[in-house]
Amino acid sequence: MADKQITNRWLAEQMGVTDMTVSRWKTNKIQPSMAQFVEIARLLHVDIKDLLEVEFDADKNITSNIDTMAKDLANEMTNVNIQSKNLQGEASITREHVDNNAAVRKMLTERGIIPENLPPAEDVKKVERRLASEQKKMLKNKK
């Protein structure tokens, strides 16, 4: 696949999503689900670890979107089990979702990842609003 030009359109067609969705993935405006990450890795013939974004801060502490990915994994597990177990009704689906969240949390803690100890990730929209507000204040102060 190295000699094949990968386009947003090709990946979108393979994934069953729009070109815009792929573009938003590439610019980190939205994140694919864990199941989508797995499929993208398969299509691109790369290790999924290469797709999962991990950044290092000045203190070399790992910051990542693992919390969001864990929630997505639990949600995907619930979606699969709703169909495979033919779950119906709020109570059974809620129980399944709670069980899946507990299973994902157990896996994380067994691997030494404690969600409460992860650095908080700031909401992108919140940052954008704050920056826009600060820019307006700066322009106002220049006048």
C-alpha positions in Angstrom: 0.0 0.0 0.0 3.0 2.3 0.3 2.9 3.1 -3.4 -0.8 3.7 -3.4 -2.0 7.3 -2.8 -4.3 7.3 0.2 -7.0 9.9 -0.2 -9.7 11.1 2.2 -12.2 9.8 -0.3 -10.7 6.3 -0.5 -10.5 6.0 3.3 -14.0 7.4 3.7 -15.4 4.9 1.3 -13.6 2.0 3.0 -14.8 3.2 6.4 -18.4 4.0 5.4 -18.1 7.7 6.5 -17.9 11.0 4.6 -14.8 12.7 3.3 -15.5 15.5 5.8 -15.4 13.0 8.7 -11.9 11.7 7.6 -10.8 15.4 7.2 -12.0 16.1 10.8 -10.1 13.0 12.1 -6.9 14.2 10.4 -7.2 17.7 11.9 -8.1 16.3 15.4 -11.5 18.1 15.4 -13.1 14.7 16.2 -11.7 11.3 17.1 -12.6 8.0 15.5 -14.1 5.4 17.8 -11.8 2.6 19.0 -13.4 0.2 16.5 -12.7 2.8 13.7 -9.1 3.1 14.9 -8.7 -0.7 14.6 -10.2 -0.6 11.1 -8.1 2.3 9.9 -4.9 0.5 11.1 -6.0 -2.6 9.2 -6.7 -0.7 6.0 -3.4 1.2 6.2 -1.4 -1.8 7.3 0.0 0.0 10.3 0.1 -0.9 14.0 -2.7 0.7 15.9 -0.2 2.2 18.4 1.1 4.4 15.5 -2.4 5.9 15.1 -3.1 6.6 18.8 -1.9 10.1 19.5 0.5 10.4 22.5 2.2 13.6 23.4 5.0 14.3 25.9 4.9 17.5 28.0 8.0 19.3 29.3 8.2 17.1 32.3 8.1 14.0 30.1 4.7 13.0 31.6 2.5 11.2 29.1 -0.6 13.0 28.3 -3.1 11.5 25.9 -6.7 11.0 25.0 -6.7 7.6 26.7 -9.7 8.6 28.9 -11.8 9.4 25.9 -10.6 6.2 24.1 -11.5 4.1 27.2 -15.0 5.6 27.2 -15.3 4.9 23.5 -14.2 1.3 23.9 -16.8 0.8 26.7 -19.5 2.3 24.4 -18.5 0.1 21.5 -18.6 -3.0 23.7 -22.1 -2.0 24.8 -23.2 -1.5 21.2 -21.9 -4.9 20.2 -23.4 -6.6 23.2 -26.8 -5.0 22.8 -27.1 -6.7 19.4 -25.3 -10.0 20.2 -27.2 -10.5 23.4 -30.4 -9.0 22.1 -30.6 -6.6 25.0 -33.8 -4.6 25.4 -35.0 -2.1 27.9 -33.2 0.6 29.8 -32.3 -1.5 32.8 -30.5 -4.3 30.9 -28.7 -1.8 28.6 -27.7 0.3 31.5 -26.4 -2.7 33.4 -24.4 -3.8 30.3 -22.9 -0.3 29.9 -21.9 -0.1 33.6 -20.4 -3.6 33.4 -18.4 -2.6 30.3 -17.1 0.6 31.9 -16.1 -1.4 35.0 -14.2 -3.9 32.8 -12.4 -1.2 30.9 -11.5 0.5 34.1 -10.2 -2.8 35.6 -8.0 -3.3 32.5 -6.6 0.3 32.8 -5.8 -0.1 36.5 -4.2 -3.5 35.9 -1.9 -1.8 33.4 -1.1 0.9 35.9 -3.3 3.6 34.4 -5.4 5.4 37.0 -7.9 7.6 35.2 -8.2 10.1 38.1 -4.4 10.6 38.0 -4.3 11.5 34.3 -3.9 15.2 33.6 -7.2 16.9 32.6 -7.7 17.5 28.9 -9.2 20.8 28.1 -12.2 20.9 25.9 -11.3 22.1 22.4 -14.4 24.3 22.0 -13.7 25.8 25.4 -10.2 26.7 24.4 -11.4 28.2 21.1 -13.9 30.4 22.9 -11.3 31.5 25.4 -8.9 32.4 22.6 -11.6 34.3 20.7 -12.5 36.2 23.9 -8.8 37.1 24.6 -8.3 38.2 21.0 -11.4 40.5 21.3 -10.0 42.0 24.6 -6.6 42.5 22.9 -8.2 44.4 20.0 -10.3 46.5 22.4 -7.2 47.4 24.4 -5.3 48.5 21.3 -8.0 51.1 20.5 
